[in-house]
Amino acid sequence: MIRKRSGFTLIELVVVFAVVSVVTIIGVIDLSRLQRIFKLRSAADEIKSHIQYGRELAVANKNGAAYNVNLSGSVVKLSADGAEFSRYQ
């Protein structure tokens, strides 16, 4: 009488573990790439809001002052006549 054994062989378990590991590594790499993209978009949105704020100040004050957005290094400053209004780092 031949008994059929249920279960998995060691080879099957190793193959499944390898496939799961590869899929997990690919997912982690993709998530880190997405995180960099979202950080970049967030910084771009912040700079855009600084520019919009400067535009709104110029229109609201009607005094002809120039509002400057300074993009030096990793710091973004909105200033007019030497006074700093907002800063993003």
C-alpha positions as protocol buffer text, in pm:
chain_id: "A"
residue {
  index: 1
  type: MET
  ca { x: 0 y: 0 z: 0 }
}
residue {
  index: 2
  type: ILE
  ca { x: 148 y: 334 z: -111 }
}
residue {
  index: 3
  type: ARG
  ca { x: 65 y: 631 z: 108 }
}
residue {
  index: 4
  type: LYS
  ca { x: 52 y: 972 z: -47 }
}
residue {
  index: 5
  type: ARG
  ca { x: 222 y: 1230 z: 174 }
}
residue {
  index: 6
  type: SER
  ca { x: 82 y: 1577 z: 188 }
}
residue {
  index: 7
  type: GLY
  ca { x: 305 y: 1878 z: 241 }
}
residue {
  index: 8
  type: PHE
  ca { x: 585 y: 2060 z: 67 }
}
residue {
  index: 9
  type: THR
  ca { x: 933 y: 1950 z: -19 }
}
residue {
  index: 10
  type: LEU
  ca { x: 1236 y: 2146 z: 91 }
}
residue {
  index: 11
  type: ILE
  ca { x: 1303 y: 2252 z: -268 }
}
residue {
  index: 12
  type: GLU
  ca { x: 953 y: 2397 z: -303 }
}
residue {
  index: 13
  type: LEU
  ca { x: 991 y: 2594 z: 20 }
}
residue {
  index: 14
  type: VAL
  ca { x: 1330 y: 2734 z: -87 }
}
residue {
  index: 15
  type: VAL
  ca { x: 1192 y: 2840 z: -427 }
}
residue {
  index: 16
  type: VAL
  ca { x: 891 y: 3013 z: -268 }
}
residue {
  index: 17
  type: PHE
  ca { x: 1117 y: 3188 z: -16 }
}
residue {
  index: 18
  type: ALA
  ca { x: 1345 y: 3309 z: -297 }
}
residue {
  index: 19
  type: VAL
  ca { x: 1053 y: 3442 z: -502 }
}
residue {
  index: 20
  type: VAL
  ca { x: 903 y: 3622 z: -201 }
}
residue {
  index: 21
  type: SER
  ca { x: 1244 y: 3772 z: -120 }
}
residue {
  index: 22
  type: VAL
  ca { x: 1293 y: 3905 z: -473 }
}
residue {
  index: 23
  type: VAL
  ca { x: 943 y: 4056 z: -482 }
}
residue {
  index: 24
  type: THR
  ca { x: 1000 y: 4220 z: -142 }
}
residue {
  index: 25
  type: ILE
  ca { x: 1334 y: 4369 z: -247 }
}
residue {
  index: 26
  type: ILE
  ca { x: 1183 y: 4510 z: -566 }
}
residue {
  index: 27
  type: GLY
  ca { x: 898 y: 4661 z: -363 }
}
residue {
  index: 28
  type: VAL
  ca { x: 1134 y: 4827 z: -115 }
}
residue {
  index: 29
  type: ILE
  ca { x: 1346 y: 4975 z: -395 }
}
residue {
  index: 30
  type: ASP
  ca { x: 1035 y: 5107 z: -568 }
}
residue {
  index: 31
  type: LEU
  ca { x: 902 y: 5259 z: -245 }
}
residue {
  index: 32
  type: SER
  ca { x: 1227 y: 5447 z: -182 }
}
residue {
  index: 33
  type: ARG
  ca { x: 1212 y: 5584 z: -537 }
}
residue {
  index: 34
  type: LEU
  ca { x: 852 y: 5696 z: -482 }
}
residue {
  index: 35
  type: GLN
  ca { x: 951 y: 5862 z: -155 }
}
residue {
  index: 36
  type: ARG
  ca { x: 1217 y: 6068 z: -335 }
}
residue {
  index: 37
  type: ILE
  ca { x: 964 y: 6169 z: -600 }
}
residue {
  index: 38
  type: PHE
  ca { x: 711 y: 6279 z: -337 }
}
residue {
  index: 39
  type: LYS
  ca { x: 976 y: 6480 z: -149 }
}
residue {
  index: 40
  type: LEU
  ca { x: 1073 y: 6655 z: -471 }
}
residue {
  index: 41
  type: ARG
  ca { x: 711 y: 6735 z: -554 }
}
residue {
  index: 42
  type: SER
  ca { x: 653 y: 6864 z: -203 }
}
residue {
  index: 43
  type: ALA
  ca { x: 953 y: 7095 z: -227 }
}
residue {
  index: 44
  type: ALA
  ca { x: 837 y: 7219 z: -567 }
}
residue {
  index: 45
  type: ASP
  ca { x: 489 y: 7290 z: -427 }
}
residue {
  index: 46
  type: GLU
  ca { x: 644 y: 7480 z: -136 }
}
residue {
  index: 47
  type: ILE
  ca { x: 852 y: 7695 z: -370 }
}
residue {
  index: 48
  type: LYS
  ca { x: 546 y: 7756 z: -585 }
}
residue {
  index: 49
  type: SER
  ca { x: 350 y: 7871 z: -280 }
}
residue {
  index: 50
  type: HIS
  ca { x: 634 y: 8113 z: -187 }
}
residue {
  index: 51
  type: ILE
  ca { x: 618 y: 8265 z: -534 }
}
residue {
  index: 52
  type: GLN
  ca { x: 239 y: 8292 z: -514 }
}
residue {
  index: 53
  type: TYR
  ca { x: 261 y: 8453 z: -170 }
}
residue {
  index: 54
  type: GLY
  ca { x: 508 y: 8711 z: -303 }
}
residue {
  index: 55
  type: ARG
  ca { x: 275 y: 8787 z: -591 }
}
residue {
  index: 56
  type: GLU
  ca { x: -19 y: 8830 z: -353 }
}
residue {
  index: 57
  type: LEU
  ca { x: 182 y: 9064 z: -129 }
}
residue {
  index: 58
  type: ALA
  ca { x: 285 y: 9275 z: -426 }
}
residue {
  index: 59
  type: VAL
  ca { x: -75 y: 9309 z: -546 }
}
residue {
  index: 60
  type: ALA
  ca { x: -218 y: 9370 z: -198 }
}
residue {
  index: 61
  type: ASN
  ca { x: 35 y: 9639 z: -95 }
}
residue {
  index: 62
  type: LYS
  ca { x: 34 y: 9829 z: -424 }
}
residue {
  index: 63
  type: ASN
  ca { x: 352 y: 10003 z: -316 }
}
residue {
  index: 64
  type: GLY
  ca { x: 572 y: 9894 z: -603 }
}
residue {
  index: 65
  type: ALA
  ca { x: 804 y: 9695 z: -376 }
}
residue {
  index: 66
  type: ALA
  ca { x: 987 y: 9410 z: -541 }
}
residue {
  index: 67
  type: TYR
  ca { x: 937 y: 9074 z: -375 }
}
residue {
  index: 68
  type: ASN
  ca { x: 1225 y: 8839 z: -440 }
}
residue {
  index: 69
  type: VAL
  ca { x: 1246 y: 8462 z: -417 }
}
residue {
  index: 70
  type: ASN
  ca { x: 1606 y: 8365 z: -345 }
}
residue {
  index: 71
  type: LEU
  ca { x: 1699 y: 8007 z: -434 }
}
residue {
  index: 72
  type: SER
  ca { x: 2045 y: 7989 z: -278 }
}
residue {
  index: 73
  type: GLY
  ca { x: 2154 y: 7633 z: -207 }
}
residue {
  index: 74
  type: SER
  ca { x: 1881 y: 7448 z: -21 }
}
residue {
  index: 75
  type: VAL
  ca { x: 1715 y: 7758 z: 125 }
}
residue {
  index: 76
  type: VAL
  ca { x: 1427 y: 7948 z: -35 }
}
residue {
  index: 77
  type: LYS
  ca { x: 1359 y: 8297 z: 101 }
}
residue {
  index: 78
  type: LEU
  ca { x: 1083 y: 8542 z: 15 }
}
residue {
  index: 79
  type: SER
  ca { x: 1193 y: 8897 z: 93 }
}
residue {
  index: 80
  type: ALA
  ca { x: 1119 y: 9258 z: 9 }
}
residue {
  index: 81
  type: ASP
  ca { x: 1336 y: 9558 z: 89 }
}
residue {
  index: 82
  type: GLY
  ca { x: 1559 y: 9344 z: 312 }
}
residue {
  index: 83
  type: ALA
  ca { x: 1273 y: 9206 z: 523 }
}
residue {
  index: 84
  type: GLU
  ca { x: 1227 y: 8830 z: 509 }
}
residue {
  index: 85
  type: PHE
  ca { x: 864 y: 8714 z: 487 }
}
residue {
  index: 86
  type: SER
  ca { x: 896 y: 8340 z: 462 }
}
residue {
  index: 87
  type: ARG
  ca { x: 1165 y: 8077 z: 445 }
}
residue {
  index: 88
  type: TYR
  ca { x: 1174 y: 7716 z: 331 }
}
residue {
  index: 89
  type: GLN
  ca { x: 1468 y: 7491 z: 399 }
}
